[in-house]
Amino acid sequence: MTRGTAVLIAWLGLLATIVALSGLAIWAKMRGIDLQGVGFHEAIGGLIGLLGVALSAQIHNSRRQDDGG
């Protein structure tokens, strides 16, 4: 897998996660569920952080494979 493909897949995954979480927040608001008390924003931040770590690991692995290592 080339570095560009890995980055594209990671960004699409991040975008899909944000869209899914936004949909969940909208659905909960329509149902009258308050997500503020359950640390919803902290959970979103944690997921984005994990995706960032996964992205950097994927890029690192892609570079190692491109270098023949």
C-alpha positions in Angstrom: 0.0 0.0 0.0 1.4 3.3 -0.9 1.7 6.2 1.5 -0.9 8.2 -0.4 -3.4 5.4 -0.2 -2.8 4.9 3.5 -3.4 8.6 4.2 -6.5 8.6 2.0 -8.0 5.6 3.8 -7.2 7.1 7.2 -8.8 10.5 6.4 -11.9 8.8 5.0 -12.1 6.8 8.2 -11.8 9.9 10.2 -14.5 11.7 8.2 -16.8 8.7 8.4 -16.3 8.6 12.2 -17.1 12.3 12.6 -20.2 11.9 10.4 -21.4 8.9 12.4 -20.9 10.7 15.7 -22.6 13.8 14.4 -25.5 11.7 13.3 -25.6 10.1 16.8 -25.6 13.5 18.4 -28.4 14.8 16.2 -30.5 11.6 16.8 -30.0 11.9 20.6 -31.0 15.6 20.5 -34.2 14.7 18.6 -35.0 12.1 21.2 -34.4 14.5 24.1 -31.3 12.7 25.4 -28.6 15.0 26.9 -25.2 13.8 25.9 -23.3 16.5 27.9 -23.4 14.5 31.1 -21.8 11.4 29.6 -18.6 13.0 28.3 -19.7 12.9 24.7 -17.3 15.6 23.6 -14.4 13.8 25.4 -15.3 10.6 23.6 -15.2 12.3 20.3 -11.8 13.8 21.1 -10.5 10.5 22.2 -11.6 8.8 19.0 -10.1 11.5 16.9 -6.9 11.1 18.8 -6.9 7.4 18.3 -7.4 7.8 14.6 -4.5 10.2 14.5 -2.3 7.6 16.2 -3.5 5.0 13.7 -2.8 7.4 10.8 0.8 8.1 12.0 1.4 4.4 12.5 0.1 3.6 9.0 2.3 6.2 7.5 5.3 4.9 9.4 4.7 1.4 8.2 4.2 2.6 4.7 7.5 4.4 4.8 9.3 1.3 6.1 7.9 -0.8 3.3 8.8 1.8 0.7 12.3 1.9 2.0 12.5 -1.9 1.8 12.7 -2.3 5.6 
